[in-house]
Amino acid sequence: MIVTIADLNTGRVSAFAAELRKPKTVELKDGDTEERKVSEATVTSHLRHLKAVARWAHNQELLPKVPKFDMPRKASGAQRMKGRPITLEEFERMIEATAGVVGENAAESWKLLLRGLWTSGLRLSECVNLRWDYTPDGLCVVLNGKQSVLAFDAGSQKSGRVQHVPLAPEAVELLEPLQRKAGFVFNPQRRNGTPMARHALKIGKTISKIGKAAGVVTDPAKKKTATAHDLRRAFGSRWSKLVMPAALKDLMRHSSIETTMTYYVQQSAQVAAAELWDVRGTTLGTNADKETAEEQKTT
């Protein structure tokens, strides 16, 4: 156990990391229990914070030596994606399951939000704060046919950049009939039909309930079901088949091209698999090819 900063050494750092990785038994709401493990990303985050403290202490001469930190290796690009892109059929199941989760009075407002996430590629916090009109540090949509854009002010997105991003055609088609002069674009409602607070975490939990009700499983091992961010992943996956990586990076507003390339890794594997089936008859010979060859031998 680390009592003071002076007790910090390589052995204790390793023991701390091992303790973080141990499965923990948690009690569920129904009284049952299950074992859960933190992700390697969580372990890395804790170790980074501890390493920063160690460096500060060393600079202040409170620690004679900075311990060695064995940081978890980053997974390959395809593994870094925490969820997966959902399919059109799965998205339609979520739409069908919406009323059962939020109630008939609020269903249409939630379906519109889901379609907005599906067609725009926005993060949930961005989508619920999307406006028809400009506000300082806000995000607004500017509809102008093929020149339609999403206008991000500095405080409205993860990167903190002022940016105009093309709005996908399907999002333009969704929003044009709904266009207003001002106000929020999406207004999810409570079961009684009254407006819900713009709390992305609470709204996200409701969308996760819809994904669960629809039976859209994104990670069987962890029993994870579809979330709002899986709709963004689906957007990226669809457009990765149509545009080059640099264009998708701008469309998704990724800070690194490596993040963008995760969509192309999956796509490349699927294309390669399809090509194997296409060339199967010419390389190995299909059953029909073999039957034709046998017939030629006997004639």
N, C-alpha and C positions, 0 to 999 in steps of 0.2 A: 504493500500500500504506500502511495506517495504522500508523505506528510508535509514536506516543504519542497520548494523548487530545487533545493540543493540535493534532494534525494533522487532526482531524475537522472536515470542512466539508461543505457541500451537495453539491459535486461528488463527493467521495469516498463520501458516502452513496448517491448515485445509481449510482456505479460498483459499489458493494457489492451493491446490489439487482439490478443487471444481471447480475453474476456469479452470484448465487444462482439466477437464472432460466435460466442457460445449461444445456442438456442435458448430462448427465454419462454417460459410457460406463462401465457396470458389467459385471463378469464374472460369469456365471451358474455354477451348480454343475456343469453339463455341459460347461463350457469355452467355451460360446458367450458372446457379448456382446450387450448391448442398451442403447439410450439411454433414460435416465429423466430426468424433470423434477420438481422439487419443486412442491408445490401453492402457490397464492397464499396459503393460510392459513399455510403454513410461512414464506413470505417475510414476511408480516405479523408473525408471531411474532418473527422475528429483528430486524426493524426496530423493533418495540416495545421489545425489550430494549436495543437500541442507543440508542434515544431516551431511555430511562430513565437510561442511563449518561451521555448528553450533558447531560441536565438536572441530574444530580447534580454533574457536573464544572463546569457553569456556576455552580451555587450555591456551589461550593467555590472559585470564581475560578480554576479550572484551564483553563477554556475561555471565551474572551471572548463568544461568541455561540452559541446553540443552532442547529445547522443546520436547514434545511428538510427535512422528511421527507415524501416523496410516498407516502403509505400506499395500498396497493391498495384499491379500492372493494369494498364487500361485494356479493356476488352477490344477485340477487333471491331471495325466499323459496324458490321452487321449485328453485333451483339450489344452495342451501346444503345440501340433503340429499346426503350423500356417497355413499350407496348408493341402493337403492330397495327398496320393500316387495316381497317375493317372493309369488307366488301359491300357492294351495292345492296346485295340481298340482306346482309346483316343490318345495314342502315335502314332499309325498309322495315325490317322487323322492329327496330327501335321506334320508328314512327308509329307502327301499329301498337306498340306497348305503352306509348306515352299516356294515353287517357287513363289507363289502369293505374298509373303511378301518381299523376298530378290531378286527376279528376276531369270530368267532361268540360266544366266551365273554363278551366285553364289550358286545356289540351292544345288548342290552336296556337296559343302564344308560345308554348314550348316547342311545338313542331316547327314553327317559324325559326326559332332560335337554333334548333338542330340543323335545319336546312341552311341557315346562315353560316354555321360552323363548317358544314359539309362543302359548301360552294365557295367560301372565301379563303379558307386556310388560316383564319385568324385564331389567335390564342383566346381562351375563354374570357380572360379579364379584358381583352381588347374588344371582343365581340359584345359583351354586355355594356360596354361604355361607348360603343360606336354611335355617333350622332349624325344627323342630317346637316347640321350647321357647325361652323368653325367655333371653337372655344380655345383659349390659351392652354397649352399643355394637353390638349385633347386630341381625339381621333375622329375624323369625319369622312364620309363618303361623298365623292363628287361624281355624280352621274352625268356622262356626256357620251353616250353610245360607246363606240370602240375606244374612245379616249378616257373612259371612266377610270378613276383612281381612288385609292385609299390614301388620305392625307394625314400623316403622323406628325404631330408636334413633338418637341423634345421630350416632354414628360410622359408621353403616351405609350411608349414601347420599351421593351427590355434593353435595347441598345442605347437609349437616350438620344437617338439621332432624329433630326428633322428629315423626313423622307416621304416621297410620293411613290406608291407601289401600284402597278397595274391591277385592276380588279378583274378577276376571271370572268369570262363571258356568261357562265351559268349563274354567277352571283349578280351580274348586271340584270339578267332576265328575271331573277327572283325579286330584286329590289325596285326595279323601274315602276311596276304597278303600285308600289307602296310609298313612293316618294313624297316627302313632306318638306316644308320650309325649315323646320327646326325640331328639336327634340331628339330623343333616343330612338334608334332604329328598332331595337329589340326590347320588348317589355314583358318578360316572363311573369306570370300571375300566380297567386295563391289558389288553393282549391276553390275558394269562394269567388274567384274572378277579380279580386283586387290586386293592384300592383305589388310585386315582391321587391324587397330591398335589393339594391345592386351589390350584392355580396357574392363575389366570384366563388368563394369556397363553398357556400351553401348551395349556390346554383349548380356547382360542379358535383356536389354530392347527389343532388336530384338527378342529374344526367347519368351518374354512375348507377343509380337505382333503376333508371330506364334501361341501361345496358344490361343489368342483371336480370330484369324482368323479361327482356327480349332473348335471354339466353346466349348473348354474344360473349363468348369466352376468348380472351386475348392471351392468357397465360394459364394453361391447365395446371401446371405444377404449383403455381402460387394461387390458383383459383381466382385469378383476376378477370374481371369483366370489363366491357368497353367503357371508356371515359371520354370526356370532351376532347382531350388531346389526341385520342385515337382517330377522331374525325379530322383533325389537322393532318395527322399522318396519312390518312386516306387521300386527302387532297394532294399532298406531296407525291404520293405513290402514283396517282392518276396522271399528274402532270409530268412526272419523270419519264413517262412513255412518249411524251409529245414535244418536250423542249430539252435543250442541252443543259448540262449541270450549271453553267454560269447563270443562265436565265432562271433556273429553278432556285438557285441561291438567292437571287434578288427577289423572286416571288415569295419565298418563304422567310426572307430577311434573316438568314442564318449568318452568324458572325464568322463561321469557318466553313470552307468548302468540304471539309471532312464530314461534317454533319449532313450536308446535302448529299454526299456520295453514299450514305447508308441506303437511300432510296434506290440508287442505281445498282448496288450490290445485289439486292433482292431481285430487281428486275432482270439483271444479267443472268442470274441463276435460272430464272423462269424461262427466259428466252433460250438459254442453252439446252434446257430440258426439252423444250418444244422442238428444237433443231435436231436433237438426238432421235426423236420419233420420226421427223421428216426424212432423215437420211437413212433410217433403219433398213428400208427395203433395198437401197442401193449398196450398202456396205455388207450387211449380213445376209440379205435376201429374206423376203417375207415368205410366208407359207405359200402364197400364190406364185411367187417366183420359183420356189422349189418344185411345186407341182408342175409348172410349165417346163422346167428343166427335165423332170422325169419323163414327161410326155414326149419330149424331143428325143430322148434316148431310145425310146421304144419304137419310134417311127423310122 
